[in-house]
Amino acid sequence: MPKKAVHKVVLAYSGGLDTSNIVPWLIENYGCEVICFTADIGQGGEFNQMEEKALASGASQFVLRDLKAEFAESYLYPLIHSGAVYEGKYLLGTALARPLIAAHQVAVAQELGADALAHGGTGKGNDQVRFELTYMALDPTLTVISPWREWDIRTRADALAYARAHNIPVPATAGEKRVYSRDRNLWHYAHEGGPLEEAWDAPDEEMYLLSASPENALDKAAYVTLDFNNGNPTAVDGEALSPLEMIQRLNSLGAMHGIGRADLVESRLVGLKSHGVYETPAGTILTAAHRELESLVLDKDTLHFKAGAALKYAELIYNGLWFSPLRESLDAFFDSTQTPVSGTIRLKLYKGNIIPVGRKSPNSLYRDEYATFGLDDVYDQQESQGFTNVFGLHLKVRALNRLTPGGKIPKPDFTRFKRD
């Protein structure tokens, strides 16, 4: 199929082997100008060197945007409000970063007059969908190019050979052995591929780049208090922090105590299973603290319904549907539940464990004078008999139907209720 003519492409550029190869490949195959766009979302790295590499690879321009604060406030804090966790373990670090990156990529294309977008997501992964659904939601007039669905590069050896042929710098340590595929941002460090493709083998300790192992974590527990206002974490040990500062502080603290490691086989959107390991210290602490506070201030029906909605919210984020009407509607629901979620939670961090040791809120629905087993003015224990009889009536009818001869229930005698 002939390639669609494009003139200027904005590439989501990480500076790694794949996206570095994409620059000359686009020029060769589309004859277009390539602008490399990089989002600083807390992944670290030398951005000056990244710019030099992008330009040396043939890009006409390198655009860098610092999105760490926006990521924390507009994406991660709503995630905390929701309590969403994908398949019980994954705190959605990569899945939530992709729509942010793609949204700014679209904005750069519009600002610079580009007519196409490109990304490095593979044909087997989730990221291709996350990028392209965002493009579709924000500017469907832009042409989308996915090199992994077009080019002949299939292995790491192919990628290294292509890079060398086009004078793209390759690290001296880069070999052709199986290596990890990693993704880092403010929220987490993700590890996939390489040795992790064997699900039976435990990850090597050397794989972890952020957190201490529980065995080697500090021997002395840390106690930390977290203040919340309307569902938003606002202070650590009484010190007010911005969302960005909050996450950075708790990442450092949690990592020292082995907090936030998750090893799971997850269900990819494309239908495959993948084995991933994640390090999310701050996210794990904040999610645990927020859950404890909600248990104190939300009524049972709201709490239980919200848990079900959180499962759908996690699925939407994982599947790349951040910019969708349902996600926006769920955010409105979650925000409405957060009005009473103000208070303080005290946690004990010790060798990979998060142990709640204190809860308080001016909106607490827990009152010790009501919960006591003793006598009080709010709850008459004698009333529980009638409640239990009515609540269990369906069980009683079922049992009578099963136990009476022939399964027939004797007709009740209502004559005793007749008035004289």
Secondary structure, DSSP 8 states (H G I E B T S, - for coil): ------SEEEEE--SSHHHHHHHHHHHHHH--EEEEEEEESS----HHHHHHHHHHTT-SEEEEEE-HHHIIIIIIHHHHHHT--BTTTB--HHHHHHHHHHHHHHHHHHHHT--EEE----TTSSHHHHHHHHHHHH-TTSEEE-GGGTSS--SHHHHHHHHHHTT----TT--SS---EEEE-SS-EEEESGGGGSTTS---GGG-SSS--GGGS-SS-EEEEEEEETTEEEEETTEE--HHHHHHHHHHHHHHTT--EEEEEEE-TTS-EEEEEEE-HHHHHHHHHHHHHHHHHS-HHHHHHHHHHHHHHHHHHHTT-SSSHHHHHHHHHHHHHTTT--EEEEEEEETTEEEEEEEE-TT----HHHHSSS--SS--GGGHHHHHHHHTHHHHHHHHHHHSGGG-------GGG---
